[in-house]
Amino acid sequence: MIGASQPGARVALYWAPDLDDALHALGAGWLGRDAESGAPVRQPTLPGFDLAALTAAPRLYGLHATLKPPFRANASWQELLTAAERVAAATEPFALPPLTVAELDGFLALRESAPCPALHQLAEACVRGLDPYRQAADATETARRRQAGLTARQDAYLQRWGYPYVLEEWRFHVTLTRRLEAVERDAILPFAAGHFAAAAGRTRICHQLTLFTQAEPGAPFRIAERFSLGGGRG
């Protein structure tokens, strides 16, 4: 699989739109890269701004919402696949509310327009189900995370789960930009909303769990496997 066995490789469980969902193509176009194929995609022209620079960070990760944050594995590739498939099989497909472009902590992101308990349950299942296969974070990574100014609960989650924003601290978001200044946000948000309007604002069924891999530090994340909720691979 894509970089799964190389030193420094990481894996993650993400939500990503289906290949035949128009959101997949729109998201690849916005970020400038298709996480399924790895191919570059031409981005729209955003007058007065360099969209390639604005999207450089999320482009590395591909269009996604994090469920189990990236981690280095302490297990074989087959064990990871089995664990991910087990999580997916235990979750029934569910309706994902319409998505909307919104600001989140200074970033623009696609966010759910209504509460979705099933989505939070899936994220928790991913965190718990894959954690036995996670290599513990080193002191450097932990210290870097703490520079964000964590709450006591977030710090406890960092120590227990290797990431501070899990379980109750988790928020569904598909990151679209770097952190923006207010003047940038005011100009870019309506443009992004228009770009995604044709696909984002409808209810869709979440019926897949997606395994992404990163071959080495700094390499782009790629989709390696899709697992069908309720059982089987996509």
N, C-alpha and C positions, 0 to 999 in steps of 0.2 A: 504494500500500500504506500501511499504518498508520504515518504519520509518517516514512516512510523517507527522504524527501527534504528534510525540514525542518532548518534549522540547529540543531545540538546534538543531533540524533537519534542514537540508538545502536541497534546490532543485536547479537544474541547467538545462539549455537547451544546449545540446551538439550535434555535429555531431559525429556519430559513424558508422562504416561499418555495412552493413546488415549481418545477421547471416550466410547467405549462400555465403557471399563474403569471399574469402580466406584470405583477410586482417584481418578479425575478428580473425581467429584462429592464424595467424602469430603474430598479435599484442598481443593476450592473452598469447601466448608462450613467447614472448619477455619480457613482464611485469611480468609474473608469476601469473596472475589472470585473470579470465574471468568475465567481468563486468556484463554479462547477467545472468550467473548462480551463480556467487560469488565463484566458485570453484577455488582452486589453480591449476596452470598449470606448468608443468615442463619446466624450461627455458633451452635454449641452453648453451653449455659450451663455455665460452669465455676465451681462454688461457691467463693466466697472470692477469686476472681481476675477481672481484666478481660481476657478473651481478646482483645478487639479491640486493646488496648494491647500485649499480649504478642506479637501477630502483625503489628504495623504494618509492620515492616521487610520481612519476607518477603512480606507482601501486595503490596507495591509491585512485586515481581519476578514474582509468580505462582508456582504450584506447579511446581517444576522442579528438575533437577540440572544444574549448569553443565557444558558441554563446551567451548565456546569462549566465554570471558568477554566481557561487553559491550564494544563498541568503536565508535568513530566511523569511518565508512567513507571511503576515498579513491577509491571507485569508484561506478559507477552501480548502481541497484537491480537491473537485469537481470544485471550482472556478479556481484553478490552471490548472486542466485538460482542462476545457472549454477554458481558455485563450490560452493555448498552442495549442489546436486543432484549434482555430480560426486563429492563426498565420500560422500554417501549411496549412490550407485550402486556405489561401490567396496567397500561393506561389506555382507556378507550378514546377514540377520536372525539373531539369537542369543537364547538363553534367559537372561533376567535372573533371578538368584536371588531367593528370597523376601526381602522387605524387613521391617525391624524398626525400631521407634522406639528411638533410642539417644541418648546425650549425645555431643556432639562439640565440644570446646573450649568448653564451657559452654552451647552451644545444644542444643536438641532437633532431631533430624533423622531422616528415614527413611534407613536405610543398608542396603546389601546384606548378607545373612547369611552369604555365602561368597564367596571370591575369584572374580572374573569377568574373566579376561584380555581377552576380546572387548570388554568395556566400556571398559577402559583403552585398548585399541587404537583404539576409536572416538573417545575423547576426544583422543588424540594426533593422529588424522587431522583432526579438526575444528580443532585449534589450528594445525597446519601448513597445512592446506588453505585456511583463510580469512585467514591472516596477511598475504599479499600485498595484501589489500584493507583492511587496518587502518591508520588514521591514527595516527601515533606519538603516544604520551601526552605531555602537556606536563609541564614541571618541577613544577608544583603537584601534579598527580596522582601523579607519581613520589614526591615528598616525602611525600605522605600515605600512600602504600603503605608506605614505609620506616618510618613511625612504629610499625608493628606489630612491629618488631624481627626483621628477616629474617635467615636464614642466608646464607652466601656464595652458595650455589647458588640460593636463592630470589631474591636480589638480581640475580644474573646473568640469571635467567629474566625478571625484571621489565624489565631493560634490553633483552633480546632479543625477548621475546614480549608485553611490555606488562602482564604479570600474573605474580606470583611463584609461584602455586600451579598449575602446569601440569606435564605430562610426569610424571616420578617423584614430584613433589610433589602431584599431583592426587589427591583423594579424592572418590568418589561420595557425595553427600549431598543430600537434599531438605530444605532448612531449614524448620523449623516454628515457631520462636520467636526472640525476641531472646535475648541472653545472660542466663542465669538465675542467681540465687543458689541455694545448695544447698537451702534450704528450699523454694524454688519448684520446683526440679527434682524433688525427692522427691514433691511433691504432684501435679505436672502430668504427669510421665512416665507413670504408670499410667493416667491419664485419657486421654492421647493414644494410648497403646497400645490401649486399649479402643475408642477412636473409629475407629482404622484397622484393627482386627483383621480385619474381614470381608473386606478386600481386599488388605492389604499382604502378608500371610504366604503368598502362593502364587507359584509360578513363573509368569512371564509372558514372552511373546516380545517382544523389542525389535525392532520392524520399522519404526520411524519416527525421523526426525531433525526437530527442530522449530526453526524460526526465529522468534525473538521480536524485537519492535521497541519502542523507547521514543521517543515523539514529541519530547520535550524533557526537560531535566533536571528531575527530580522527578515526571515523569509515570509512570503505571503501565505496566509492560511488558505487551504483548499478543502473542498468537500470530498471526503473519502468514502463515506457510506451514508445511506438513508435507510432508516428503520421505520416500518409501518407500525403505528400505534395499534394495539390489539394483537400484534404478532407478525413476524416476518420482516424481510428487508424490502425497502422500496425500490 
